[in-house]
Amino acid sequence: MPEPVISVKGVSKKYRIGLADKKSDTIMATILKGIKSPLTNLKRIRNLSKLKDEDESIFWALKDVSFDVQEGEVLGIIGHNGAGKSTLLKLLSQITEPSAGEIRLNGRVAALLEVGTGFHPELTGRENIYMNGTILGMRKKEIDKKLNEIIDFSGVEKHLDTPVKFYSSGMRVRLGFSVAAHLEPEILIIDEVLSVGDAEFQKKCLGKMEDVSKNGRTVLFVSHNLDAVRSLCSKAILLKTGQLDFNSDVHAVIDRYISNYKTNILRRDFDAHDDAPGIPELKLLSAELISDSTDGILTIDTELKLIFKFYSDKQFSDFNLSLVLWSVSGTCIFNSITSLCAISKGEHYSQLTIPGGLLTNGAYNIELYFVSKSTKLFNIPELFVFELMDASRNGIMFGTGKGIVRPNLSFTIDNNRHVKS
């Protein structure tokens, strides 16, 4: 077998995370703690470089991951949030180094990990194309030959000589993908950022990635859209809590992922503002999924009520929330959006009800977006994961229902014909 284009051997990555200080029980303990603080802080600084495995402040984002990718392969990387996908891509993109293990890359790497990654905001779109090509080791003449293809594919011709800081997130994604795919890297790494683009552009990107692989280049593709992974990739790996759970044919890996899809706790609390998801000016404090189920089993007839509590540190005009419901296979079931409003500084609540008798049985996940002036502030994928059972009709299990929804319509059987005019 030829030498792999990508070889990952026993790779691990650990980080030091901040720990909350323990509260003192007495006034005297508080005074003593204040006296000891300078010495404690000095000790912390000295220990920053000493990451011991047993230290409670150590978090292993990846642990002993190994796999190979051959030339021309399209490898899918899937797993729940926190599985280690983004960390692995940063290591493969050489943004950061592994704490242990070895990564060998035989070829130039172009990566699109986040919106605007690799772009200088003060430079124009045209200048960023040349800058990215230079980083990949290409000469100006080589980039000149590809320039028109990049511009046509991205669709940002009218704004090409405008600084990138004025681009919308969709424009940055289109240009970023176009640059990464057309400057002929041997290895193309694409993260979930394609979800920002519209459906037509996503289809265009998937087609381009397929063309890239047919030309002998290697593609790593991370996505929650399992249908896209299944159609594009021949092989896949499943990451679970930082470890390699499965490495096989893409269909077998996706089946394993779906079989492990379990219902999450239906309440999320973020006590400390610093740890709460969001941006400095806006934080999600809690989220709750409430049902009238007494036994904890959610059925297709169960009404689900979602309540969100968030905190704003400033005023936002033209503000709204957007909730997207996804099937486990990555199909968007619906996108519900609040009306535009202005919010002031302080705590706010939002509520949404998903009626019973709407969805078919299966596993679903909820993604929440915070939006201001039509621009995404931040989003939380897989905020809730839940499973609906079809055990409500006389206790009979009907198996897997077909279709995306199964609304409880007026569908009857009778001896007489009753037609309303």
N, C-alpha and C positions, 0 to 999 in steps of 0.2 A: 504494500500500500504506500502511495506517495506521502511525503512529509506534509502534515496538516498545515493549513494557513494560520489557524489559531490553535494554540495548545495551552490549556490551563491545567496546572498540576498542583493539587493540594493548596489552593489559594484560600487565605483567610484574611479578614479585615476587621480590626477592632477599633472602637472609638471610646474616648472617655466622655461620660455624660455628667452633667451637673447634678448634684444631690442637694435636696433641701436641708437646711440646717434644722436640727432638732430644737424644739421649743423648750425653754427652761420652765421647771415646775414652780420655783420659788424666786423671790426677789434677790436673795443672796446668790442663787445660781446664775441669775441674769448678770449680776455685777461681776462675778468671777469669769463668766464667759466673755464679758467686755474686756477684762484685763488680759485674758488669754488670746484674744482675737489676732493681734499682730503676730504672735508666735505661730498660731494655727495657719494664718494666711501664708507665712514664710514657708512653712512645711509643705503646704499645698503646691506652692510654686516649684519647690525643689523636686516634688514627686511627679510633676507633669509629664516628664519624659520616662518615668518608670511605670509602665502599664502592666501590672501583674494580673495574670488571668483570674485569680481568685478575688481581686478587688471588686467591691460591689458597684463601683462607678464605671466598670468596663462593660461595654455593649459589643457583642459580636454580630456585626452586620452580615458577615459571611464566615463559614466555618468549613474548611477542608473540601473545597469545590474543585472537581476535576472533570474535564471533557475536552474533546478535540473537534475541530470543524475543518472539513476538507474544502479545497478550492471549488467554487461554483455552488456550494451548498447554501440554502436559505434556512437558517436555524431560528425557530421560534423560541422565545423565552417567556414563560408564563408563571404566574403565582399570585397569591393575594398581596394586598398592600403590606409592606414590612417584610416581604419574603427575601429581599436582597437584590431585586432586579436592577434598581437604579445604581446601587453600589457596584455591582458587577460591571455595568456598562461604563461607569466612571473609571474603573480599573482598566478595562479593555481600551478605553479611549485615552489612557495615560494621563488622565486628569489628576489622579491620585495613585499612590503605590500600595501594593498589598502588604499586610503586616507579616504574612508568611506565605510561602509557596512561590510559584514561578509562572509567568505569562510570556509566551513567545508569539510574536506577530510577524508574519512574513509578508510585508506589503504596507502600503500607505493606508491610513485609516481616516475616513471622514465620518463624523458623528453628528447627529441631530438629536440632542438629549433634552433640551428645553427650548422654549420660544426665544429666539434671538441668540442662542448659543453661538459663540464665535464671531458675532457681529460687534463692531464698534459703533455705539449709538450716534456719535458725532459725525461719522463718515456716511457718505451717500451709499445707496444700494450698489451702484456701479463700483465705487471704491472698495466696498466690502467684498465684492466678487473677486477682485484682483488680490485683495489681502488674503482671502481664504485660499486662493490658488497658489499664492506664494508660500503660504504655510505648508501646503501639501508638496512643495518642491517643484512646482510647475513654472515654466518660463512664461514671459509675457505673451510670446507668440502662440503658445499652446492655449493660454486662456482666451486670447483673441479669437481663436477658431471655435471655441465653445460658447462665446458670449451671446450670440444671437439665440442659440438653443436654450440657454439658461433663461434669457429674458422672455422668450415666447412661452416656455413652460410655466414660468412663475406668474405671468399675467400682470406684472407690476411695471410695465414699460413706462406708463405716464409718470410714475413716481421714482424712476430709477436714479435720478439726480437729486433726490430729496434725502436729507439725513434720515437714517433708519429710526432714530428716536421718535419720529413723527408717524411711523408706520403703525397700523393696527396689528394685533396679535396674529390675525389671519394672514396679513401681508408678509409678516416676518417669517411665518411658517412656510408659506409658499416659496419665498425667495430662499430660505434656508435649505429646504429640501431640494430645490432645483440646483443650488450650488453644490450640495453634497453628492447628488446623483450624477451630475454631468461632468464633474472635474476628474472623473476616471480614477477614483481610489480603488485599490485592490480589495479593501474591506469597507463595507458601508454599514453603519450602525444607526438604527432608527428606533427611537423611543416612542412613547405614547402620544407625543406631540401632534401626530396626525389627526387626533380627535378634535383639534381646534379648527381644522379646515372644514369646508362644506363637503357634502356627499360626493359631488362631481369631482372635486379635487382629490378626495381620498381615493376614489376609483382610479383616477389618473396616476396617483402615486404608487398604488399597488401594481398597476400595469408596468410602470417604470422600473420598480424593484424586480419584477419578473424578468424584464428585458436585461437588467444589469446582471442577474444571476446566469442568464443564458449566454452572456458574453464571457463567462468564466470567472466573474468576480463574486465575492462572498458577501452575504447579507445576514445581519443579525437583526431580528425584528421582535420588539417587545410591544404587546398590545393586550388589552382586556377583551378585544373583539375576537372571540375564538373562531368565528366564521372566517374572518380575514386570515388568521394564523393558519387555519386548516387549508384554505385555498392557496396560500402563497408558499407555505413551508413544507419541506419533505420530512424534516426531523424537528424535534423540540426537546427542551429540558424544562422540568418543573422544579422551581425553587420553593422551599417551605421553611420558614423561620431561619433563613440564612444557610440552609444546607441543600444539597442536590438530592431531591426526592426521587426523581425518575428521569431517565435519558433514553429516548427510544424514537420510534416512528411517531409522527405528529398526531395521528389518530389515537394511538394508544396513550400518549401523554395527556391529550385533552380529555379522554375518557377517565383517566386517573384523577385529573383535576376536578372534573364534574362530580365524580363519586365522593370526593373529599369535601365537597361544598356543603358545609353544615350551617345551621341557623346560629347567628351570633346573639350575644346578649342584646336585648332590645332597649337598652338605655345606655347613653354615653354621657359621662360627666367629666368636665375639665375644670378642676378646682383652681389651679394656679393659672393666671392669665398668661404667663410666659410659656406654659406648656400647651395652652389651648391652640387649636388650629386656626390659621388666619394670617393676617398682616398686623403690624404694630397698631394701626388705627382701628382695626375691626377684628373681633375674636368670637368664635362660636364657643359658648360656655357649656351648653348641654343640648342633648337631643334625645327624644323619647318616642318609641313606637308603641302605642297603646292599642290593645284589642279587648274584646269582651270574652275572649276564650278563658275558660276556668281551668282547663287542664294543660295549658301552654301549647296546644296544637293549633296551628293556624290552618284553616281550610279555605277553599275557594269562595266560601260564602261569608268569611270573616271580614268585618269592617275594620280597617286599620286607620288609626289616627296618629299623625305625626306632629310633634310639638318641638319647636326649636327656640332656644334662648341664646341671644347674642348680645355683645357689648360693643358700642361704638364710642371711640375716643374723640370723635369730631362730627360735624354735620356732613351729611351726604345728600346731594340733590339727585333727582332722577335715579333713585335706588330701587333695586328689586332682587328677589330671590328666584332661583330657577332650580327645580327639582327634576332630575332625570331618573326614570326607572328602567333598569337594564335586566334582560334575561341573563341566565348564567352563560349562555352561548355568545353573549355580546350584542344581542339585538336590542335596539332601543324600543321600549314599549310605548312610552310617552314622555313628553317634556311639559311640565306644568309650571307656569310663570306667574308670579304675583303682579299686580298692577304697579305702575311706577309711583313712587312716593318720596318724600323728603324725610330723613330721619335725623334726630338731634343726638347730642351726646348723652349716653346712658344705656340702660338695658332695654331690650326689645324682645318681643315674642312673635312667633309666626306659627300658624297651624294649617294643616292640610289633611283632608280625609279621603282615603281611597275606599270607595264603596265595595261591599261584598258583591259577589256575583258578577265580577268584571273580568278577573284574570283566570287563566287556566292554571292547572297545578304545575309545580316546578319551583326552581330556585331563582331568586331575584336579588338584585342589589340596588341600593339607592345612592345616587350621587347628588350632592348639593352644591350649587354655584351661588356666589355672592357677586352682584353686578352693579356697577354705577356708570351711568351715561353710556350704556351699551358696551362697556369694557369690563371684562372679567377681572375682579379683584383677587379672588382665589376660589378654588373648588376642593371638595372633599369626596373622592371616589370611595365606594364601598363603605359609606357611613353606616349603613345597616345592610346585613345580609339575612334574608329570611326565606323559608320554604313554605309553600302552600300545599296542603294535602287535599285529595278529593275523597274525603270520607264523610261527607255531610249528608249525602242522599241515602237515607235509610241504612247508614252504616256500610254501604257497599263501596269497595275500592274499584274505580273505573280504569285504573292504569294511567298512562300518559295521555293527556288531551292533545289534540292537534291545534295548530294555530297559535297566535300570540295572545289573543284574548278569548274568553269564553263567557260572554255576557249572558245574564239570566233574562232571556227574552220571553215574551208570551208565545210559547210554542206548545200547542196542545194536540191531543188526539180525541176525536169525538165522532159520533154516528151522524151528526147533522152538520151541514155546511153553514157556517156563520161568517158572512162577509160584510164588513162595514163599508158603506159607500163614502 
